[in-house]
Amino acid sequence: MTVSVKFFAYFRDIFGARVLDLDLEACSTVGGLLERLCDSSERRREVFAGPELKSHLVVMVNGVHHLSLSGLRTPLSDGDTVAIFPFLAGG
């Protein structure tokens, strides 16, 4: 299956792209996708805090926050779009 991953803000520099189309196994999850993307210590430091994601990281699957789904265990399907960006606050 193919999943499109969109990167925003400084994650574009870290991952070297605005969008990546990745071929994944049929039973892939959000956590598995992030593990695959974090193929260097720099990338891993920016995404993970131990086994969990860093608190400033937002991951959305087809426009829905992954925590509103099944968290890192959220299953992915062919054609899904995953967006990764830092939490933004304004005032």
GIGI-V324027 format. One line per field, one symbol per residue. phi: phi as a letter, one per 30 degrees, with the letter a starting at -180 (. if undefined). psi: psi as a letter, one per 30 degrees, with the letter a starting at -180 (. if undefined). burial: + if it has 24 or more other ideal C-beta (glycine too) atoms within 12 Angstrom, else -. A space follows every 10 residues. Layout:
# GIGI-V324027
phi: ???
psi: ???
burial: ???
This chain:
# GIGI-V324027
phi: .cbccccbhd ddddciadbb ccdbdecdbe ddddddddcb ddddddccbi dcdddddcbb chicedddcc iddedcbejd cccbaddcbb a
psi: lkkkkkklbf feeefglekk jkkllfglle eeeeeeeigl eeeeefekjb fllkffkkkk jhgkkfffcg bfgkkllkfl kkkklkkkkl .
burial: --++++++-- +--++----+ -+-+---+++ +-++-+++-- --+--++--- --+---++++ +----+---- -+-+++---+ +++++----- -
